[in-house]
Amino acid sequence: MIRSGVCAIAATTIALCLPGAPAKAAELFSIKSSTFADGKMMPKKVANSKDNAPTNANCVGDNVSPEFSWSNVPDGTKSFAFLMIDPEGRAPGGVNHWVAYGIPASITGFAEGEVSKAGDKYVGGKSTQGVGFYSGPCTPPNATPASLHFRPHRHRSCAH
C-alpha cells in the first residue's frame, strides 16, 4: 500500500500595528475546518491533481481547497491576508499553496472548493506554483506526512 498525505496544523497569527496593545480577555481569534481535523491526515481530494501538474506523479487528488472559517475577529480589523504553507516542502522556504489578501473583515471563511479557483472575495497572490488560488500538495508516496499551516493575518488601520 502506498502511503501519502498531508497533516494539517492550524496556526493563527495576528499582525498588530501597536506592540503591547491590550488583548481581549474574552474569546481568542480562532480558525477551524470541517474538511480535516487539526493534526490529522487531510483527505486525498485536497491534494493537487494530474490536470494541474501533469509531470508530477505525486499529484493524485482533486485539488479541492479545504473548507475553513474563523471566529472572534478582533475589533478594528479592516481586512485579512491568508497564507497556506508547507514549511517542510522545497527547501529552503517551503511551499506556499495559497496566498491571498484583501479579504474583507466581513468574510468569515471559505466553502470547500471555493478557493480552488480565482474568486471575488480575495486578491490572489502568487503561490509557489505560480497561481493566485489554492494549489494542493503533492506528497511523495511513503514520505512522512507534511504539515500544512494555515495562517490568517489581520490588517487594521495604524493611523495615530
C-alpha positions as CSV (number, residue, x, y, z in Angstrom):
1,M,0.0,0.0,0.0
2,I,1.3,3.4,-0.9
3,R,1.0,6.0,1.9
4,S,0.9,9.6,1.0
5,G,-0.6,12.5,2.8
6,V,-0.6,15.9,4.4
7,C,-1.1,16.5,8.1
8,A,-3.0,19.8,8.8
9,I,-2.0,22.2,11.5
10,A,-4.0,25.3,12.0
11,A,-1.8,28.2,13.1
12,T,-3.2,31.7,13.8
13,T,-1.1,34.7,13.6
14,I,-2.5,38.2,14.2
15,A,-0.4,41.1,12.9
16,L,-1.0,44.0,15.2
17,C,0.1,47.6,14.5
18,L,0.9,48.6,18.0
19,P,3.2,46.5,20.2
20,G,1.8,45.7,23.6
21,A,-1.8,46.5,22.6
22,P,-4.1,45.0,25.2
23,A,-5.8,41.8,24.1
24,K,-9.4,40.9,24.8
25,A,-9.7,38.5,27.7
26,A,-12.8,37.1,26.1
27,E,-12.6,34.5,23.3
28,L,-9.5,34.1,21.1
29,F,-9.4,34.6,17.4
30,S,-9.5,31.0,16.0
31,I,-9.7,29.1,12.8
32,K,-11.3,25.7,12.1
33,S,-12.2,23.4,9.2
34,S,-14.9,20.8,8.6
35,T,-12.7,19.2,5.8
36,F,-10.0,18.0,8.3
37,A,-9.1,17.8,12.0
38,D,-6.1,19.6,13.4
39,G,-3.1,17.3,13.4
40,K,-4.8,14.6,11.3
41,M,-4.4,13.4,7.8
42,M,-6.2,15.6,5.2
43,P,-8.4,13.8,2.7
44,K,-6.9,12.8,-0.7
45,K,-9.2,15.2,-2.5
46,V,-7.2,18.3,-1.2
47,A,-4.0,17.0,-3.0
48,N,-3.2,18.6,-6.3
49,S,-4.4,16.9,-9.5
50,K,-2.8,15.5,-12.6
51,D,-4.6,18.1,-14.6
52,N,-2.8,20.9,-12.7
53,A,0.6,19.2,-12.5
54,P,0.8,16.5,-15.3
55,T,4.6,15.9,-14.8
56,N,4.3,15.2,-11.1
57,A,3.3,11.6,-10.4
58,N,2.6,12.5,-6.8
59,C,-0.4,14.7,-7.6
60,V,-3.2,12.2,-7.1
61,G,-6.0,14.3,-5.7
62,D,-8.7,16.6,-7.0
63,N,-7.2,19.9,-5.9
64,V,-10.3,20.7,-3.7
65,S,-9.4,23.5,-1.3
66,P,-10.5,22.7,2.3
67,E,-13.4,24.5,4.0
68,F,-12.2,26.8,6.7
69,S,-13.7,29.5,8.9
70,W,-12.6,31.9,11.6
71,S,-14.3,33.5,14.5
72,N,-13.8,36.0,17.3
73,V,-12.3,38.6,14.9
74,P,-10.6,41.3,16.9
75,D,-12.2,44.8,16.9
76,G,-10.7,47.2,14.4
77,T,-10.0,44.5,11.8
78,K,-10.2,46.0,8.3
79,S,-9.2,43.0,6.2
80,F,-7.3,39.7,6.2
81,A,-4.4,38.2,4.3
82,F,-4.2,34.4,4.3
83,L,-1.2,32.0,3.7
84,M,-1.3,28.2,3.4
85,I,2.2,26.9,3.6
86,D,4.0,23.6,3.8
87,P,7.2,24.6,5.7
88,E,8.9,21.3,5.1
89,G,8.4,21.3,1.3
90,R,11.0,22.6,-1.2
91,A,14.0,23.9,0.8
92,P,14.8,26.4,1.9
93,G,11.5,28.3,2.2
94,G,8.7,25.7,2.0
95,V,5.8,25.7,-0.4
96,N,3.1,28.4,-0.4
97,H,-0.1,26.6,-1.5
98,W,-2.3,29.7,-1.3
99,V,-1.6,33.4,-0.9
100,A,-4.5,35.8,-0.6
101,Y,-5.0,39.3,0.7
102,G,-7.7,42.0,0.6
103,I,-10.2,39.6,2.3
104,P,-12.8,41.9,3.8
105,A,-13.3,41.7,7.6
106,S,-16.9,40.7,6.9
107,I,-15.8,37.4,5.4
108,T,-15.6,34.7,8.0
109,G,-14.5,31.7,5.9
110,F,-14.5,29.9,2.6
111,A,-16.5,26.9,1.5
112,E,-14.8,23.6,0.4
113,G,-13.5,24.1,-3.1
114,E,-14.2,27.9,-3.1
115,V,-10.6,29.0,-3.3
116,S,-9.6,26.2,-5.8
117,K,-10.2,28.9,-8.4
118,A,-9.9,32.7,-8.5
119,G,-12.7,34.4,-6.6
120,D,-14.1,37.9,-5.8
121,K,-13.7,37.6,-2.0
122,Y,-9.9,37.9,-2.2
123,V,-7.0,39.1,-4.2
124,G,-4.8,36.1,-5.2
125,G,-1.1,36.5,-4.6
126,K,1.4,34.3,-6.4
127,S,1.9,30.8,-4.8
128,T,5.0,28.6,-5.2
129,Q,3.1,27.0,-8.1
130,G,2.7,30.4,-9.8
131,V,-1.1,30.8,-9.4
132,G,-3.3,33.1,-7.4
133,F,-5.6,30.4,-5.9
134,Y,-5.3,27.2,-3.9
135,S,-2.9,24.6,-5.3
136,G,-2.9,21.4,-3.2
137,P,0.1,19.4,-2.0
138,C,1.7,16.5,-3.9
139,T,3.3,14.5,-1.2
140,P,5.6,11.6,-2.5
141,P,4.4,8.1,-1.6
142,N,5.8,6.6,1.6
143,A,7.0,10.1,2.7
144,T,6.5,11.3,6.2
145,P,3.3,13.4,6.1
146,A,4.0,17.1,5.7
147,S,2.4,19.8,7.9
148,L,0.2,22.3,6.1
149,H,-0.1,25.5,8.1
150,F,-3.0,27.9,7.7
151,R,-2.0,31.5,8.7
152,P,-4.6,34.3,8.6
153,H,-3.1,37.8,9.2
154,R,-5.2,40.7,10.3
155,H,-4.9,44.2,8.9
156,R,-6.1,47.2,10.8
157,S,-5.7,50.9,10.4
158,C,-2.5,52.1,12.0
159,A,-3.3,55.8,11.9
160,H,-2.5,57.6,15.2
